[in-house]
Amino acid sequence: MSNPNKPDPNLDPNLRSRLLKESQNPFRGLRRAVWIALFGSAALGFFIMFSKIITGDIVSIKDFAIQSSALIILGFLLLKDRNKPDDD
């Protein structure tokens, strides 16, 4: 019987390292795409609300607070999920 933890000698080392990295952090690319899309949406909404405030239109403080907090939270999540240097 073969040991499942023993690396396959026919497996490319680069492919093996990529697969190990993906197994430690699954769906990272999809998650980053979602964070970027949501952050862009929050930034656009914030820009529109801010431009309405500058032009003198009335914007609810609650709506502006929600948009601002969404921008801050999604920006934090996007920064937290960025590439980190390996500790090897």
N, C-alpha and C positions, 0 to 999 in steps of 0.2 A: 504494500500500500504506500502511496506517496503522501508526503506531508503537505497539507494545503497551505501552510505558512511559508514553505520553502519557495523562493522565487523560481519561476520557469526560466531555464537557461536560454530558451529560444525567444524570449520577450525582449524587445528593444529597451535599453535602460531609460531612454528619454520618455517613451510611452509609459513605462512603469512609474516613473516619477510623476508624470502628469496624472495618471490614474490614482496614485496615492494622494496627491494634492486634492483632486476632485472628490475622493471619498472622505477626506477630512472636512471639506467645505462644499457640500453638494448644492447645486442650483445657484452657484454664486453669480454667474453671468446673467441669468434671468432675474435674480434679486436686484442686481445693480441696475439693470434696465428699468425695472419697476421703480426703484428709488429715483432714478434720473427723470423718468416721466412724471412722477408725482411731484418732485421738487420743481420741475419746469412749470407744471400747472399751478403750483402754489406761488411761484415767483411771478408768473403772468397775472394771476389774480391780485397779488399784492401790488404790482405795478399799476393795474387798472384802478384799484381802490385808491392808491396814493395819488394818481393823476386826477381822480374825481375830487379828492380833498383839496388839491392845489387849485383846481378850477373853481372851487366854491360850492360844489354840490354837497348835499348832505349824505353822509355815510354813517351808518350805525356803528357805535363804538364796539358793540359785541361782534359785529361782522368783521370789523378791522382787527380786533383782538384774535378772533378765530383764524383769520388769514395769516396774521403775523406769527401766531404760535405754530401753525401748520408749516410755514416756511422755516422756522427755527428747528422744529422737530425733524422735518425731512432732511434739512441740511445736516443736522447732527447724525442722522442715520446714514446718510450718504458718506460723510467723512469717516464714520466709524467702520464702514464696510470697505474702505479703500484697501489697496494692496499694502500689506505689511511686510517688512524685510524678514527673511528667514533667519532663524536663530542658530543655524547650522555652524 
